[in-house]
Amino acid sequence: MAKYFYKLMSKEFFKKDITIALVLALIFSIFASLAGFDVKCEELRQNILRLHIVANSDSQEDQALKLLVRDEILKQSEGIFHNASSKEEIELITTQNLERFQSTAESVIAQNGKTYPVKVFLGKAYFGTRVYEDFTLPAGEYEALRVLIGEAKGKNWWCVMFPAMCIPAAGKEHSLSEAVDSSAAEIAENPKRYKIKFKTVEIFSQIKEKIDKIRNEKT
């Protein structure tokens, strides 16, 4: 009887070991697949330059002002970035023209009877998963030309400066494939195929963002 019991127990434990092994293998395969997906997401993050304009508040007046600032900056951008062919080149040109963008934003704000201060700079910013017409960009940190109006507590407006997806450039059509390889561009241009992965990447990005904030507060 005792021998039968030990034999039965060993079979049950063996079955449990197999189940645990299968679950672990499944988890590992999911993370391996997600890791490959995030590599392509990181390629998008590293090779795209965004324009990010944040309104003073969500009032109708402040939101309208934000769009007026946007319009003037985009008009200037068309001439400034006309011959730029890489992210590095457009970043350099952006840095060289920060004062010009600053003056443009200040002028628009003053012309509309406001005295809001404005900060214009090139820097990293965290973005959640964002849908933009024909493509979706994954959550994470991106380099961006940032225009913060007043208290910068209102809804923001953003677009892609490189490739020139939001800058009218003599009728030329631009695509993400100018900045990243075809597999990374395919992910952004076909987000419905990767809906769950996009959401998972966003969750991990949010956790990382919170951890980084805590670390920065301690230092």
Sequence and secondary structure as in RCSB ss.txt:
>XXXX:A:sequence
MAKYFYKLMSKEFFKKDITIALVLALIFSIFASLAGFDVKCEELRQNILRLHIVANSDSQEDQALKLLVRDEILK
QSEGIFHNASSKEEIELITTQNLERFQSTAESVIAQNGKTYPVKVFLGKAYFGTRVYEDFTLPAGEYEALRVLIG
EAKGKNWWCVMFPAMCIPAAGKEHSLSEAVDSSAAEIAENPKRYKIKFKTVEIFSQIKEKIDKIRNEKT
>XXXX:A:secstr
 HHHHHHHHHHHHHHHHHHHHHHHHHHHHHHHHHHHHHHHHHHHHHH EEEEEE S SSHHHHHHHHHHHHHHHH
HHHHHTTT  SHHHHHHHHHHTHHHHHHHHHHHHHHTT    EEEEEEEEEE  EEETTEEE SEEEEEEEEEET
T  S EEEEEEETTSSS  TT    GGGTS HHHHHHHH GGGGHHHHHHHHHHHHHHHHHHHHHHHH 
